Amino acid sequence: MYILIVDDNKELALELAQSFSKEHKVDYYDNYFDAHSRIEYMDYDVVCLDIFLGETQNGIDLCRIIRAKNNNSIIIMFSGESLDSPLVGEMLEAGADSFIGKCSLSTTLVHKAISL
C-alpha cells in the first residue's frame, strides 16, 4: 500500500509515517504546496490529510484535487474539530471517505487505513 500523510505539524506527520512505514511505502509532507506538487504525478492508495494546513491552505481543497484526479484513493481526514462540526460535512462533500479526531489519531488512523 502506498500512503500519503499531510499535516502541518511536522512531528505528528513523521510519527504517523513511522507507524505505517514498517509495512507500507509512505510519503509525508508538512505543507500544502509540497503535497500538492507530489499529488500532481503520484497516485496513492491511502491519503491521510489534516484539515488545516496553514493560514490560507486546507486539506479540504487538497481532498478535492485528489478526488478529481484519482477516485480510487481512500482519503481519511483528521482534525481537532468535533464530529458535529460543519467542517466534517464539508470534508465528506469534498470526497473524504472518513474523518478521525486528532485526540485518537495515531492508533485509530493506522487501523482504519489498513481495514479499508
Phi and psi in radians as a Rosetta constraint file:
Dihedral C 1 N 2 CA 2 C 2 CIRCULARHARMONIC -1.886 0.35
Dihedral N 2 CA 2 C 2 N 3 CIRCULARHARMONIC 2.106 0.35
Dihedral C 2 N 3 CA 3 C 3 CIRCULARHARMONIC -2.085 0.35
Dihedral N 3 CA 3 C 3 N 4 CIRCULARHARMONIC 2.409 0.35
Dihedral C 3 N 4 CA 4 C 4 CIRCULARHARMONIC -1.996 0.35
Dihedral N 4 CA 4 C 4 N 5 CIRCULARHARMONIC 2.288 0.35
Dihedral C 4 N 5 CA 5 C 5 CIRCULARHARMONIC -2.098 0.35
Dihedral N 5 CA 5 C 5 N 6 CIRCULARHARMONIC 2.265 0.35
Dihedral C 5 N 6 CA 6 C 6 CIRCULARHARMONIC -2.291 0.35
Dihedral N 6 CA 6 C 6 N 7 CIRCULARHARMONIC 2.028 0.35
Dihedral C 6 N 7 CA 7 C 7 CIRCULARHARMONIC -2.630 0.35
Dihedral N 7 CA 7 C 7 N 8 CIRCULARHARMONIC 2.354 0.35
Dihedral C 7 N 8 CA 8 C 8 CIRCULARHARMONIC -1.251 0.35
Dihedral N 8 CA 8 C 8 N 9 CIRCULARHARMONIC -0.184 0.35
Dihedral C 8 N 9 CA 9 C 9 CIRCULARHARMONIC -1.550 0.35
Dihedral N 9 CA 9 C 9 N 10 CIRCULARHARMONIC 1.759 0.35
Dihedral C 9 N 10 CA 10 C 10 CIRCULARHARMONIC -1.013 0.35
Dihedral N 10 CA 10 C 10 N 11 CIRCULARHARMONIC -0.685 0.35
Dihedral C 10 N 11 CA 11 C 11 CIRCULARHARMONIC -1.143 0.35
Dihedral N 11 CA 11 C 11 N 12 CIRCULARHARMONIC -0.736 0.35
Dihedral C 11 N 12 CA 12 C 12 CIRCULARHARMONIC -1.169 0.35
Dihedral N 12 CA 12 C 12 N 13 CIRCULARHARMONIC -0.724 0.35
Dihedral C 12 N 13 CA 13 C 13 CIRCULARHARMONIC -1.039 0.35
Dihedral N 13 CA 13 C 13 N 14 CIRCULARHARMONIC -0.763 0.35
Dihedral C 13 N 14 CA 14 C 14 CIRCULARHARMONIC -1.140 0.35
Dihedral N 14 CA 14 C 14 N 15 CIRCULARHARMONIC -0.758 0.35
Dihedral C 14 N 15 CA 15 C 15 CIRCULARHARMONIC -1.042 0.35
Dihedral N 15 CA 15 C 15 N 16 CIRCULARHARMONIC -0.777 0.35
Dihedral C 15 N 16 CA 16 C 16 CIRCULARHARMONIC -1.139 0.35
Dihedral N 16 CA 16 C 16 N 17 CIRCULARHARMONIC -0.748 0.35
Dihedral C 16 N 17 CA 17 C 17 CIRCULARHARMONIC -1.056 0.35
Dihedral N 17 CA 17 C 17 N 18 CIRCULARHARMONIC -0.738 0.35
Dihedral C 17 N 18 CA 18 C 18 CIRCULARHARMONIC -1.150 0.35
Dihedral N 18 CA 18 C 18 N 19 CIRCULARHARMONIC -0.589 0.35
Dihedral C 18 N 19 CA 19 C 19 CIRCULARHARMONIC -1.191 0.35
Dihedral N 19 CA 19 C 19 N 20 CIRCULARHARMONIC -0.433 0.35
Dihedral C 19 N 20 CA 20 C 20 CIRCULARHARMONIC -1.676 0.35
Dihedral N 20 CA 20 C 20 N 21 CIRCULARHARMONIC -0.456 0.35
Dihedral C 20 N 21 CA 21 C 21 CIRCULARHARMONIC -1.191 0.35
Dihedral N 21 CA 21 C 21 N 22 CIRCULARHARMONIC -0.278 0.35
Dihedral C 21 N 22 CA 22 C 22 CIRCULARHARMONIC -1.186 0.35
Dihedral N 22 CA 22 C 22 N 23 CIRCULARHARMONIC -0.548 0.35
Dihedral C 22 N 23 CA 23 C 23 CIRCULARHARMONIC -2.084 0.35
Dihedral N 23 CA 23 C 23 N 24 CIRCULARHARMONIC -0.153 0.35
Dihedral C 23 N 24 CA 24 C 24 CIRCULARHARMONIC -2.415 0.35
Dihedral N 24 CA 24 C 24 N 25 CIRCULARHARMONIC 2.749 0.35
Dihedral C 24 N 25 CA 25 C 25 CIRCULARHARMONIC -1.430 0.35
Dihedral N 25 CA 25 C 25 N 26 CIRCULARHARMONIC 2.293 0.35
Dihedral C 25 N 26 CA 26 C 26 CIRCULARHARMONIC -2.319 0.35
Dihedral N 26 CA 26 C 26 N 27 CIRCULARHARMONIC 2.345 0.35
Dihedral C 26 N 27 CA 27 C 27 CIRCULARHARMONIC -1.984 0.35
Dihedral N 27 CA 27 C 27 N 28 CIRCULARHARMONIC 2.494 0.35
Dihedral C 27 N 28 CA 28 C 28 CIRCULARHARMONIC -2.452 0.35
Dihedral N 28 CA 28 C 28 N 29 CIRCULARHARMONIC 2.527 0.35
Dihedral C 28 N 29 CA 29 C 29 CIRCULARHARMONIC -2.388 0.35
Dihedral N 29 CA 29 C 29 N 30 CIRCULARHARMONIC 2.643 0.35
Dihedral C 29 N 30 CA 30 C 30 CIRCULARHARMONIC -1.908 0.35
Dihedral N 30 CA 30 C 30 N 31 CIRCULARHARMONIC 0.277 0.35
Dihedral C 30 N 31 CA 31 C 31 CIRCULARHARMONIC -2.689 0.35
Dihedral N 31 CA 31 C 31 N 32 CIRCULARHARMONIC 2.727 0.35
Dihedral C 31 N 32 CA 32 C 32 CIRCULARHARMONIC -1.042 0.35
Dihedral N 32 CA 32 C 32 N 33 CIRCULARHARMONIC -0.804 0.35
Dihedral C 32 N 33 CA 33 C 33 CIRCULARHARMONIC -1.145 0.35
Dihedral N 33 CA 33 C 33 N 34 CIRCULARHARMONIC -0.786 0.35
Dihedral C 33 N 34 CA 34 C 34 CIRCULARHARMONIC -1.139 0.35
Dihedral N 34 CA 34 C 34 N 35 CIRCULARHARMONIC -0.730 0.35
Dihedral C 34 N 35 CA 35 C 35 CIRCULARHARMONIC -1.111 0.35
Dihedral N 35 CA 35 C 35 N 36 CIRCULARHARMONIC -0.761 0.35
Dihedral C 35 N 36 CA 36 C 36 CIRCULARHARMONIC -1.058 0.35
Dihedral N 36 CA 36 C 36 N 37 CIRCULARHARMONIC -0.768 0.35
Dihedral C 36 N 37 CA 37 C 37 CIRCULARHARMONIC -1.160 0.35
Dihedral N 37 CA 37 C 37 N 38 CIRCULARHARMONIC -0.584 0.35
Dihedral C 37 N 38 CA 38 C 38 CIRCULARHARMONIC -1.227 0.35
Dihedral N 38 CA 38 C 38 N 39 CIRCULARHARMONIC -0.689 0.35
Dihedral C 38 N 39 CA 39 C 39 CIRCULARHARMONIC -1.121 0.35
Dihedral N 39 CA 39 C 39 N 40 CIRCULARHARMONIC -0.493 0.35
Dihedral C 39 N 40 CA 40 C 40 CIRCULARHARMONIC -1.003 0.35
Dihedral N 40 CA 40 C 40 N 41 CIRCULARHARMONIC -0.560 0.35
Dihedral C 40 N 41 CA 41 C 41 CIRCULARHARMONIC -2.204 0.35
Dihedral N 41 CA 41 C 41 N 42 CIRCULARHARMONIC 0.084 0.35
Dihedral C 41 N 42 CA 42 C 42 CIRCULARHARMONIC -2.138 0.35
Dihedral N 42 CA 42 C 42 N 43 CIRCULARHARMONIC 2.551 0.35
Dihedral C 42 N 43 CA 43 C 43 CIRCULARHARMONIC -1.941 0.35
Dihedral N 43 CA 43 C 43 N 44 CIRCULARHARMONIC 2.369 0.35
Dihedral C 43 N 44 CA 44 C 44 CIRCULARHARMONIC -2.043 0.35
Dihedral N 44 CA 44 C 44 N 45 CIRCULARHARMONIC 2.586 0.35
Dihedral C 44 N 45 CA 45 C 45 CIRCULARHARMONIC -1.296 0.35
Dihedral N 45 CA 45 C 45 N 46 CIRCULARHARMONIC -0.730 0.35
Dihedral C 45 N 46 CA 46 C 46 CIRCULARHARMONIC -2.316 0.35
Dihedral N 46 CA 46 C 46 N 47 CIRCULARHARMONIC 2.355 0.35
Dihedral C 46 N 47 CA 47 C 47 CIRCULARHARMONIC -2.147 0.35
Dihedral N 47 CA 47 C 47 N 48 CIRCULARHARMONIC 2.202 0.35
Dihedral C 47 N 48 CA 48 C 48 CIRCULARHARMONIC -1.977 0.35
Dihedral N 48 CA 48 C 48 N 49 CIRCULARHARMONIC 2.002 0.35
Dihedral C 48 N 49 CA 49 C 49 CIRCULARHARMONIC -2.126 0.35
Dihedral N 49 CA 49 C 49 N 50 CIRCULARHARMONIC 2.311 0.35
Dihedral C 49 N 50 CA 50 C 50 CIRCULARHARMONIC -1.347 0.35
Dihedral N 50 CA 50 C 50 N 51 CIRCULARHARMONIC 2.540 0.35
Dihedral C 50 N 51 CA 51 C 51 CIRCULARHARMONIC -1.259 0.35
Dihedral N 51 CA 51 C 51 N 52 CIRCULARHARMONIC -0.631 0.35
Dihedral C 51 N 52 CA 52 C 52 CIRCULARHARMONIC -1.846 0.35
Dihedral N 52 CA 52 C 52 N 53 CIRCULARHARMONIC 2.078 0.35
Dihedral C 52 N 53 CA 53 C 53 CIRCULARHARMONIC -2.129 0.35
Dihedral N 53 CA 53 C 53 N 54 CIRCULARHARMONIC 0.382 0.35
Dihedral C 53 N 54 CA 54 C 54 CIRCULARHARMONIC 2.483 0.35
Dihedral N 54 CA 54 C 54 N 55 CIRCULARHARMONIC -3.047 0.35
Dihedral C 54 N 55 CA 55 C 55 CIRCULARHARMONIC -1.217 0.35
Dihedral N 55 CA 55 C 55 N 56 CIRCULARHARMONIC -0.613 0.35
Dihedral C 55 N 56 CA 56 C 56 CIRCULARHARMONIC -2.072 0.35
Dihedral N 56 CA 56 C 56 N 57 CIRCULARHARMONIC -0.243 0.35
Dihedral C 56 N 57 CA 57 C 57 CIRCULARHARMONIC -1.804 0.35
Dihedral N 57 CA 57 C 57 N 58 CIRCULARHARMONIC 2.643 0.35
Dihedral C 57 N 58 CA 58 C 58 CIRCULARHARMONIC -2.553 0.35
Dihedral N 58 CA 58 C 58 N 59 CIRCULARHARMONIC 2.835 0.35
Dihedral C 58 N 59 CA 59 C 59 CIRCULARHARMONIC -1.199 0.35
Dihedral N 59 CA 59 C 59 N 60 CIRCULARHARMONIC -0.426 0.35
Dihedral C 59 N 60 CA 60 C 60 CIRCULARHARMONIC -1.135 0.35
Dihedral N 60 CA 60 C 60 N 61 CIRCULARHARMONIC -0.737 0.35
Dihedral C 60 N 61 CA 61 C 61 CIRCULARHARMONIC -1.089 0.35
Dihedral N 61 CA 61 C 61 N 62 CIRCULARHARMONIC -0.756 0.35
Dihedral C 61 N 62 CA 62 C 62 CIRCULARHARMONIC -1.126 0.35
Dihedral N 62 CA 62 C 62 N 63 CIRCULARHARMONIC -0.670 0.35
Dihedral C 62 N 63 CA 63 C 63 CIRCULARHARMONIC -1.032 0.35
Dihedral N 63 CA 63 C 63 N 64 CIRCULARHARMONIC -0.786 0.35
Dihedral C 63 N 64 CA 64 C 64 CIRCULARHARMONIC -1.067 0.35
Dihedral N 64 CA 64 C 64 N 65 CIRCULARHARMONIC -0.721 0.35
Dihedral C 64 N 65 CA 65 C 65 CIRCULARHARMONIC -1.128 0.35
Dihedral N 65 CA 65 C 65 N 66 CIRCULARHARMONIC -0.789 0.35
Dihedral C 65 N 66 CA 66 C 66 CIRCULARHARMONIC -1.094 0.35
Dihedral N 66 CA 66 C 66 N 67 CIRCULARHARMONIC -0.814 0.35
Dihedral C 66 N 67 CA 67 C 67 CIRCULARHARMONIC -1.106 0.35
Dihedral N 67 CA 67 C 67 N 68 CIRCULARHARMONIC -0.649 0.35
Dihedral C 67 N 68 CA 68 C 68 CIRCULARHARMONIC -1.177 0.35
Dihedral N 68 CA 68 C 68 N 69 CIRCULARHARMONIC -0.577 0.35
Dihedral C 68 N 69 CA 69 C 69 CIRCULARHARMONIC -1.462 0.35
Dihedral N 69 CA 69 C 69 N 70 CIRCULARHARMONIC -0.722 0.35
Dihedral C 69 N 70 CA 70 C 70 CIRCULARHARMONIC -2.498 0.35
Dihedral N 70 CA 70 C 70 N 71 CIRCULARHARMONIC 1.848 0.35
Dihedral C 70 N 71 CA 71 C 71 CIRCULARHARMONIC -1.411 0.35
Dihedral N 71 CA 71 C 71 N 72 CIRCULARHARMONIC -0.080 0.35
Dihedral C 71 N 72 CA 72 C 72 CIRCULARHARMONIC -1.602 0.35
Dihedral N 72 CA 72 C 72 N 73 CIRCULARHARMONIC -0.277 0.35
Dihedral C 72 N 73 CA 73 C 73 CIRCULARHARMONIC -1.175 0.35
Dihedral N 73 CA 73 C 73 N 74 CIRCULARHARMONIC 2.467 0.35
Dihedral C 73 N 74 CA 74 C 74 CIRCULARHARMONIC -1.540 0.35
Dihedral N 74 CA 74 C 74 N 75 CIRCULARHARMONIC 2.161 0.35
Dihedral C 74 N 75 CA 75 C 75 CIRCULARHARMONIC -1.977 0.35
Dihedral N 75 CA 75 C 75 N 76 CIRCULARHARMONIC 2.061 0.35
Dihedral C 75 N 76 CA 76 C 76 CIRCULARHARMONIC -1.983 0.35
Dihedral N 76 CA 76 C 76 N 77 CIRCULARHARMONIC 2.101 0.35
Dihedral C 76 N 77 CA 77 C 77 CIRCULARHARMONIC -1.815 0.35
Dihedral N 77 CA 77 C 77 N 78 CIRCULARHARMONIC 2.641 0.35
Dihedral C 77 N 78 CA 78 C 78 CIRCULARHARMONIC -2.447 0.35
Dihedral N 78 CA 78 C 78 N 79 CIRCULARHARMONIC 2.721 0.35
Dihedral C 78 N 79 CA 79 C 79 CIRCULARHARMONIC -2.929 0.35
Dihedral N 79 CA 79 C 79 N 80 CIRCULARHARMONIC 2.891 0.35
Dihedral C 79 N 80 CA 80 C 80 CIRCULARHARMONIC -1.407 0.35
Dihedral N 80 CA 80 C 80 N 81 CIRCULARHARMONIC -0.101 0.35
Dihedral C 80 N 81 CA 81 C 81 CIRCULARHARMONIC -1.151 0.35
Dihedral N 81 CA 81 C 81 N 82 CIRCULARHARMONIC 2.679 0.35
Dihedral C 81 N 82 CA 82 C 82 CIRCULARHARMONIC -1.418 0.35
Dihedral N 82 CA 82 C 82 N 83 CIRCULARHARMONIC 2.846 0.35
Dihedral C 82 N 83 CA 83 C 83 CIRCULARHARMONIC -1.104 0.35
Dihedral N 83 CA 83 C 83 N 84 CIRCULARHARMONIC -0.386 0.35
Dihedral C 83 N 84 CA 84 C 84 CIRCULARHARMONIC -1.631 0.35
Dihedral N 84 CA 84 C 84 N 85 CIRCULARHARMONIC 0.154 0.35
Dihedral C 84 N 85 CA 85 C 85 CIRCULARHARMONIC -1.200 0.35
Dihedral N 85 CA 85 C 85 N 86 CIRCULARHARMONIC 2.481 0.35
Dihedral C 85 N 86 CA 86 C 86 CIRCULARHARMONIC -1.041 0.35
Dihedral N 86 CA 86 C 86 N 87 CIRCULARHARMONIC -0.391 0.35
Dihedral C 86 N 87 CA 87 C 87 CIRCULARHARMONIC -1.142 0.35
Dihedral N 87 CA 87 C 87 N 88 CIRCULARHARMONIC -0.500 0.35
Dihedral C 87 N 88 CA 88 C 88 CIRCULARHARMONIC -1.097 0.35
Dihedral N 88 CA 88 C 88 N 89 CIRCULARHARMONIC -0.779 0.35
Dihedral C 88 N 89 CA 89 C 89 CIRCULARHARMONIC -1.079 0.35
Dihedral N 89 CA 89 C 89 N 90 CIRCULARHARMONIC -0.687 0.35
Dihedral C 89 N 90 CA 90 C 90 CIRCULARHARMONIC -1.125 0.35
Dihedral N 90 CA 90 C 90 N 91 CIRCULARHARMONIC -0.685 0.35
Dihedral C 90 N 91 CA 91 C 91 CIRCULARHARMONIC -1.083 0.35
Dihedral N 91 CA 91 C 91 N 92 CIRCULARHARMONIC -0.799 0.35
Dihedral C 91 N 92 CA 92 C 92 CIRCULARHARMONIC -1.146 0.35
Dihedral N 92 CA 92 C 92 N 93 CIRCULARHARMONIC -0.687 0.35
Dihedral C 92 N 93 CA 93 C 93 CIRCULARHARMONIC -1.118 0.35
Dihedral N 93 CA 93 C 93 N 94 CIRCULARHARMONIC -0.556 0.35
Dihedral C 93 N 94 CA 94 C 94 CIRCULARHARMONIC -1.296 0.35
Dihedral N 94 CA 94 C 94 N 95 CIRCULARHARMONIC -0.241 0.35
Dihedral C 94 N 95 CA 95 C 95 CIRCULARHARMONIC 2.061 0.35
Dihedral N 95 CA 95 C 95 N 96 CIRCULARHARMONIC 0.087 0.35
Dihedral C 95 N 96 CA 96 C 96 CIRCULARHARMONIC -1.167 0.35
Dihedral N 96 CA 96 C 96 N 97 CIRCULARHARMONIC 2.509 0.35
Dihedral C 96 N 97 CA 97 C 97 CIRCULARHARMONIC -1.532 0.35
Dihedral N 97 CA 97 C 97 N 98 CIRCULARHARMONIC -0.446 0.35
Dihedral C 97 N 98 CA 98 C 98 CIRCULARHARMONIC -2.774 0.35
Dihedral N 98 CA 98 C 98 N 99 CIRCULARHARMONIC 2.844 0.35
Dihedral C 98 N 99 CA 99 C 99 CIRCULARHARMONIC -2.340 0.35
Dihedral N 99 CA 99 C 99 N 100 CIRCULARHARMONIC 2.435 0.35
Dihedral C 99 N 100 CA 100 C 100 CIRCULARHARMONIC -2.307 0.35
Dihedral N 100 CA 100 C 100 N 101 CIRCULARHARMONIC 2.362 0.35
Dihedral C 100 N 101 CA 101 C 101 CIRCULARHARMONIC -1.264 0.35
Dihedral N 101 CA 101 C 101 N 102 CIRCULARHARMONIC 2.527 0.35
Dihedral C 101 N 102 CA 102 C 102 CIRCULARHARMONIC -1.118 0.35
Dihedral N 102 CA 102 C 102 N 103 CIRCULARHARMONIC -0.420 0.35
Dihedral C 102 N 103 CA 103 C 103 CIRCULARHARMONIC -1.096 0.35
Dihedral N 103 CA 103 C 103 N 104 CIRCULARHARMONIC -0.487 0.35
Dihedral C 103 N 104 CA 104 C 104 CIRCULARHARMONIC -2.069 0.35
Dihedral N 104 CA 104 C 104 N 105 CIRCULARHARMONIC 0.467 0.35
Dihedral C 104 N 105 CA 105 C 105 CIRCULARHARMONIC -1.079 0.35
Dihedral N 105 CA 105 C 105 N 106 CIRCULARHARMONIC -0.968 0.35
Dihedral C 105 N 106 CA 106 C 106 CIRCULARHARMONIC -0.991 0.35
Dihedral N 106 CA 106 C 106 N 107 CIRCULARHARMONIC -1.033 0.35
Dihedral C 106 N 107 CA 107 C 107 CIRCULARHARMONIC -1.271 0.35
Dihedral N 107 CA 107 C 107 N 108 CIRCULARHARMONIC -0.674 0.35
Dihedral C 107 N 108 CA 108 C 108 CIRCULARHARMONIC -1.105 0.35
Dihedral N 108 CA 108 C 108 N 109 CIRCULARHARMONIC -0.751 0.35
Dihedral C 108 N 109 CA 109 C 109 CIRCULARHARMONIC -1.100 0.35
Dihedral N 109 CA 109 C 109 N 110 CIRCULARHARMONIC -0.775 0.35
Dihedral C 109 N 110 CA 110 C 110 CIRCULARHARMONIC -1.036 0.35
Dihedral N 110 CA 110 C 110 N 111 CIRCULARHARMONIC -0.856 0.35
Dihedral C 110 N 111 CA 111 C 111 CIRCULARHARMONIC -1.149 0.35
Dihedral N 111 CA 111 C 111 N 112 CIRCULARHARMONIC -0.720 0.35
Dihedral C 111 N 112 CA 112 C 112 CIRCULARHARMONIC -1.147 0.35
Dihedral N 112 CA 112 C 112 N 113 CIRCULARHARMONIC -0.785 0.35
Dihedral C 112 N 113 CA 113 C 113 CIRCULARHARMONIC -1.110 0.35
Dihedral N 113 CA 113 C 113 N 114 CIRCULARHARMONIC -0.725 0.35
Dihedral C 113 N 114 CA 114 C 114 CIRCULARHARMONIC -1.199 0.35
Dihedral N 114 CA 114 C 114 N 115 CIRCULARHARMONIC -0.648 0.35
Dihedral C 114 N 115 CA 115 C 115 CIRCULARHARMONIC -1.261 0.35
Dihedral N 115 CA 115 C 115 N 116 CIRCULARHARMONIC -0.475 0.35
